[in-house]
């Protein structure tokens, strides 16, 4: 049980709901009791997620294109983003969840919210451009301390006049924090945001259980 992450249960739940796997011809009729058990397990597994002790700023793309499926997954990008917001809200203290709108705006996710409630909250936010430099610019302006910035988007890894690597370096200098940046392009099969000479930046294409492990290890300086 201790090794089961909410993401793993969510994949199992959504796969079971689909009545068939991603590959192969196997089909089934979902049982109500099994669905309820998987749903209950999803929320129970949050209790066994080990906190990293880091301060996170999660920046979430709330555009319509987040309804696309994550590469090789039954989950859409918005569902993965919502689930990861829940993980951080429930396990990591002194963390902030924001969304890309006309500017960076708060995305209020509380510890008692369900996944549908988080998705509903995200859907009420007016969408804007996914500028991957904005989380650092916002945090610098507001003097918000963060050890790790994570951007969850589909394949919109846009940035404006300031490159994310430059924004990150400016943030580090002002706040005297060796902050890291992770950009998750969940429906992308290739993009480049991270500065290859900066060991504190990471690009993630797609999203699966392996990505979870990489993000955690990167956050904890294990890789």
Secondary structure by P-SEA (a helix, b strand, c coil): cccccaaaaaaaaaaaaacccccccbbbbbbaaaaaaaaaaaaaaccccccccbbbbbbbbbccccccccccccccaaaaaaaaaaaaacccccbbbbbbccccccccccccccaaaaaaaaaaccccccccaaaaaaaaaacccccbbbbbcccccccccccaaaaaaaaaaaaccbbbbbbbccccccccccccccccbbbbccccaaaaaaaaaaaaccc
